[in-house]
Amino acid sequence: MQSKYQSLKEQVLNVGSGFIISATVWEFLIKPLVNEGYLSLDSTLTITCIFTVTSLIRGYTWRRVFNNFND
């Protein structure tokens, strides 16, 4: 079981890396596709799906890293 400190450290790294990853995904993947125009519902859902998938991957990765430290 994780200590409170380990849980806090995991979440700080998760949120911090999420900020960096989302800013990078926006700047180099989403923004060039959008061309700063009006976003349709399809575009909005696509962007939301991209961020959701990257968040799932990020969260899973950090959880595996911290679980390996506890073994």
N, C-alpha and C positions, 0 to 999 in steps of 0.2 A: 504494500500500500504506500502511496506517495505521502510524503510529509506536506504540511501546509506550505513550506518554503518551496519545495519542488513543484507543487501545483501552481504557485504564484509565478515562479520562474518560467514554467511551461507556457502559461497564459501570456506573460509579457513577451516572450519570444514569438508566440503564435500571432498576437495582435500586431506586434512590430513588423514581423515579416509579412503579414497580410497587408499592411499599409504600403510597404515597399513593393510587393508583388503587384498589388492592384494599381498603384501609380504607374508601374512599368507596363503592365498589360494595357492600361488605358492609353498611355503615350505612344506605344509602338505597335499595338494591335487594333484597338478599338477606334482611336482617333483617325488613323488613316482610312479606315473603312467608312466612317461616318461623314467625313468631309465637312464637319460643322454645319450640316444642314438639318432639316426637320427629321425627327426620328419617328418612323412608323411603329405600330404595335409589334410587328414582326422583328424589327431591329431592336427594340427595347427588350423583348423576350430573349433574343439571341445574346445580347450583351449581358443580361442577367444570368443566363445559363453559363456563359463563359466565366463570369466571376464566381458563380456557385461551384462549378467544377474545380476551379483553381483553389477555392477555399477548402473544399473537401480534401483535395490532394495535400494541401498545406497542413491542415489539421491532422490528417492521418499520419503524415510524415513526422510531425513533432510528437505525436502520441507514441509512435513506434520508437523514436529516439529516446524519449524519457522512460518508456517501459524497459528498454534495453539497459538503462542505467540502474534500474531497480532489481534486475535479475541477478 
